[in-house]
């Protein structure tokens, strides 16, 4: 155990996985049967079904005016950040001048739905004149002092609390109440159905969830970068101090920009989080990051992605011609029995210990 | 990585697995559907279906006279050992008096089928008068000098080379050509269908196979002790020198007994093999062996076991009133894609390194 040099088991794990599995996602032309789906679940392997949701009422009808008709000025929860970095590792400069990564949670507030949409669209369209066109993948927000000092804030409706069956209930009948192949195969109803509305300024940082996830694009595009659970050593998980954005009460606060300041929650427990970004592979890399072979897939309206439990995913987005990006996802509880969950925890434990040793830190 | 003491990831792995999974096998009253079966495959979790094969022609009709009618004096491959220890870790005493464990392969020879059966039965019935009755689980053969010096040899038809579709072809139509739920779920035909004929003197040592296994009892009983792949650190895998039994040419050879001598294959590559026996937990144990919670199941005639790929299994047997034990198993190629195979290899690498460190051996 002292010597991982001669034949490093972590390197062997990732290499073996890469040799046996494609990094190109499987594309299906129609939804799988429950049995076919269960084979993907058993292999913990993603697939995309092009056009599976093309006929959904949501896909056919949702546009800005239509959605405003249903929700009007109803208050909806909005995540507000200076750089589209809700729940993301973010540099924080202390009063003493030192900079560390913290886990930045968004400022959350209720906004009237129509005004929220108008803001997204106006921002998106103003951005269409910039060198990064609306239809191309959004780059990772550069969390530099420049963007942090921007006076524009980024808004994203991204509560992952079953919001389509609660906050956005008037829209719920526009999508199926469950995904039949998943409901039958997994023998359960969805634990949560979430609606996501944002623009190309928001990016969801690389993370993983303990859910089987069926992700459906309604308007605009989502750009996924995926890594399997065996790649834990690549993502550089670290304990980050939790922090949150809040609206500034005064003027001239040095952190956050956009009228927002980042407040570190001193004394709170650290949040273990991936700090490596596959789109900036040279930053925050571990010895193993270069072994990762990220799987990339872009969802167009009507496309359906199976994102298996515990896969790391980073998600950026492009907008519809109207200037919004809308998606719905179904979370099904994963099965914690069997070997996969304890084995993933094991990989995480060994990988984190190994990365600490490589950094010369004590355990 | 240097310090597994504070919270040992291997211990955490086995403990997590034990907390999330029962060590009591799931019993089904009828065969699963392909989808239900696929859920077990996804969980890499065994089950038994009581009586699933009760109506098979094999189960209804196979007895000693009936089998002799079909095969008569046809030659069949028989594994011959002094103690029922085919393919088992076995103590070997060198000329210099030192004893090491070697991997003992049986002597193999063709015998007329009827004579082979008669030998099994006569041996079994002579044994029925001993304190260990025919119907109770066979203990692990004690590989002591006493048993090794016995003049009786143990015979077992146990070729795992698809023998029911070849050597025993006249009997093949007495069983289904595949197991429908497995064929449909796994979308493949069996890679091998094997017939096993022996008596209570043979024991199959703890090992694992890279196959999905459907094991069906026809006559007598099989007693399985099962361990999941996460328990690799418990089984004490070691590199053993390969060895094989051969019939003595002269007299007075000190090794093997029963007219057999054990020949170590010097210069051949070592065979990595489990040396811990869950039925003798104090011998050859690792620091982790005591954490194992073996799953035990006895198959009666007509019972069907799903033994998932990569599960360790030790198998002993009891005889029908006629004095034989007969089983059939279907091997389906496992799926090497997905994370389970590379993760199991990873557990093996880390566990073997850790056990070597604990023994003070260099890597």
Interface residues (C-beta under 8 A of the other chain):
Chain A: X1 X2 X3 X4 X6 X7 X9 X10 X12 X13 X16 X17 X20 X21 X34 X35 X38 X39 X41 X42 X43 X44 X45 X184 X185 X187 X228 X229 X230 X335 X336 X337 X338 X339 X340 X341 X342 X343 X344 X345 X346 X347 X349 X350 X353 X354 X357 X363
Chain B: X1 X2 X3 X4 X6 X7 X9 X10 X12 X13 X16 X17 X20 X21 X34 X35 X38 X39 X41 X42 X43 X44 X45 X184 X185 X187 X228 X229 X230 X335 X336 X337 X338 X339 X340 X341 X342 X343 X344 X345 X346 X347 X349 X350 X353 X354 X357 X363
